[in-house]
Amino acid sequence: MDAEREREFDRVVAAEQRVEPRDWMPDGYRKTLIRQIAQHAHSEIIGMQPEANWISRAPSLRRKAILLAKVQDEAGHGLYLYAATETLGADREDLTTRLVQGRQKYSSIFNYPTLTFADVGVIGWLVDGAAICNQVPLCRTSYGPYARAMIRVCKEESFHQRQGYELLMTMMRGTEAQRRMVQDAVDRWWWPSLMMFGPPDDASSNTERSMAWRIKRHTNDELRQKFVDMTVPQAEALGVTLPDPELRWNPERGHHDFGQIDWDEFWRVVGGDGPCNRQRVDHRRAAHENGAWVREAAAAYAAKQARQEGAA
Ligand code: ACO
């Protein structure tokens, strides 16, 4: 029976159709999806912190309104993604517990500090730019609810990327000090942005399986290369220098060559020892604990409604 179901599952995946929540799926497929989508959801939620740091200090009402909307969008992305894990049988409370206990990962990028307002622009341009590069192909991922969530997420991410680029353009047209702030932020965020795509393909434990299941549609290195190729002309238009002396166009490959990524730093940050890991997780844990009364009140209200509907 299982062999027959597995054949049907393989057929659906090979035919580029979507696997839906009630369909039979191999245990490994379900586990891999819960792992990846939960990490993705945690990244969206933890990712609110570095930028939220600047909401109260945004330089104008317009910039504050844009930043507020953007940070709020990230909360929405987290919600879509947690909801997608629930369609696979995961429990959101359990996932949050794993995050705050350091038992589940989130993107390395959000463990770096936001030192100036230029960081808000650079996060929009580079970090959200990298996120789009990674997530547009996920609109074609084999699991239906994840693919559909990604369509909306990507639309919103492209607004985030544009607001970042527009902010940087404005700063680059400003004073010498503003241009220096932008360059300094680019210098600090460039390499961590390249690390977002994950370890090199030969050290990526999940890629082969995830590609076969069409959860991932490209390898980590393919997407990283695409991001570099896409970003170089944008940096030129902006007038900033990407901090990599080895970055140059290679006409034979038809791609840009780039320097060696510091993978020791990447694994240190993923392992919990980055500049802000403690702060990010502690803040998330405190927010979760402080929000307990809201969850209790919402549950009590829902129970009261259900009782009243039952009595009617
Ligand atoms: N930060 C933290 N951990 C990472 C990162 C990263 N940038 N990249 C890879 N890892 C972890 C993986 O989760 C995996 O750990 P695990 O096996 O314990 O779960 C390990 O390193 C090995 O990596 P891979 O085998 O390459 O992992 P995977 O196949 O899951 O690929 C990737 C990683 C590319 C991030 C994939 O999970 C993905 O595309 N996820 C969806 C997008 C996403 O999560 N984006 C988050 C940041 S964008 C944003 O929030 C705005």
Residues whose N, C-alpha, C, O or C-beta is under 5 A from the ligand:
A	BS01	ACO	Q36 Q39 H40 S43 E44 G47 K105 Y106 S107 S108 A131 M195 M196 F197 G198 P199 A203 S204 S205 N206 T207 V270
